[in-house]
């Protein structure tokens, strides 16, 4: 289990260590099944290209889930997420190989609020492109 | 063909209640690649202060997607799903979902607008327990590429 961070030890402006997560074709197939989102652009290269995409793309929610994992890994198991929002600024393009695409997430403590709440500003990039913008999470820490 | 503006403001009745199960939470955690034990092990979840296995923060999309799926599949709405990408997503949580929760999801079409050549459709989904306790509100904006009227 990951370490628990407490409200008192967090400083506004602190940078969080970046983390990288991999999206492969297998990840997307699993995410289709687990989420119920079987949109063909997430598993069918022929149709993805026919509708103008460069290749199969990850579900936006898969990418958001990686940012969510980044937040909860940092915040620890006793923290609860109060608000979490993102804008999907570019697709994560997932090639048909065994490596897939890397999603790199960074974060910063933007603000400390009353009630043990901490606001995190997040970024996520894949292939040097920002794939999430306006990504923020509000977390209640013990 | 554009998204049908007559659906703006429409609220869809909640479907059958959704029961959050440990097996589904573990499956979802596996699919997003998150190994945290609080998503699969009841003892670990309880040690962290939860009643049962916890849902990852983005799990409510499974419930809101299932509920909004019916609305978005309505041929009258005229949404071309192959051209749809996710534009924005935001969750407001009263508390995390845990295994054993039985919830309903009520979907409202909150906004339909054109931005450039694209159409944007925003849904608001209220997830509550069958006892009426608010758990999460999910705001989803979908973009239909090239869908502008």
Boltz contact constraints between the chains, C-beta under 6 A:
constraints:
  - contact:
      token1: [A, 1]
      token2: [B, 37]
      max_distance: 6.0
  - contact:
      token1: [A, 30]
      token2: [B, 31]
      max_distance: 6.0
  - contact:
      token1: [A, 31]
      token2: [B, 31]
      max_distance: 6.0
  - contact:
      token1: [A, 34]
      token2: [B, 27]
      max_distance: 6.0
  - contact:
      token1: [A, 34]
      token2: [B, 28]
      max_distance: 6.0
  - contact:
      token1: [A, 34]
      token2: [B, 31]
      max_distance: 6.0
  - contact:
      token1: [A, 35]
      token2: [B, 62]
      max_distance: 6.0
  - contact:
      token1: [A, 36]
      token2: [B, 65]
      max_distance: 6.0
  - contact:
      token1: [A, 36]
      token2: [B, 66]
      max_distance: 6.0
  - contact:
      token1: [A, 37]
      token2: [B, 65]
      max_distance: 6.0
  - contact:
      token1: [A, 51]
      token2: [B, 82]
      max_distance: 6.0
  - contact:
      token1: [A, 51]
      token2: [B, 83]
      max_distance: 6.0
  - contact:
      token1: [A, 60]
      token2: [B, 86]
      max_distance: 6.0
  - contact:
      token1: [A, 61]
      token2: [B, 58]
      max_distance: 6.0
  - contact:
      token1: [A, 61]
      token2: [B, 61]
      max_distance: 6.0
  - contact:
      token1: [A, 64]
      token2: [B, 58]
      max_distance: 6.0
  - contact:
      token1: [A, 64]
      token2: [B, 89]
      max_distance: 6.0
  - contact:
      token1: [A, 65]
      token2: [B, 32]
      max_distance: 6.0
  - contact:
      token1: [A, 65]
      token2: [B, 58]
      max_distance: 6.0
  - contact:
      token1: [A, 68]
      token2: [B, 57]
      max_distance: 6.0
  - contact:
      token1: [A, 68]
      token2: [B, 58]
      max_distance: 6.0
  - contact:
      token1: [A, 69]
      token2: [B, 34]
      max_distance: 6.0
  - contact:
      token1: [A, 77]
      token2: [B, 38]
      max_distance: 6.0
  - contact:
      token1: [A, 77]
      token2: [B, 48]
      max_distance: 6.0
  - contact:
      token1: [A, 78]
      token2: [B, 48]
      max_distance: 6.0
  - contact:
      token1: [A, 78]
      token2: [B, 49]
      max_distance: 6.0
  - contact:
      token1: [A, 80]
      token2: [B, 96]
      max_distance: 6.0
  - contact:
      token1: [A, 81]
      token2: [B, 57]
      max_distance: 6.0
  - contact:
      token1: [A, 81]
      token2: [B, 93]
      max_distance: 6.0
  - contact:
      token1: [A, 82]
      token2: [B, 93]
      max_distance: 6.0
  - contact:
      token1: [A, 83]
      token2: [B, 92]
      max_distance: 6.0
  - contact:
      token1: [A, 84]
      token2: [B, 57]
      max_distance: 6.0
  - contact:
      token1: [A, 84]
      token2: [B, 91]
      max_distance: 6.0
  - contact:
      token1: [A, 85]
      token2: [B, 90]
      max_distance: 6.0
  - contact:
      token1: [A, 86]
      token2: [B, 89]
      max_distance: 6.0
  - contact:
      token1: [A, 87]
      token2: [B, 88]
      max_distance: 6.0
  - contact:
      token1: [A, 88]
      token2: [B, 86]
      max_distance: 6.0
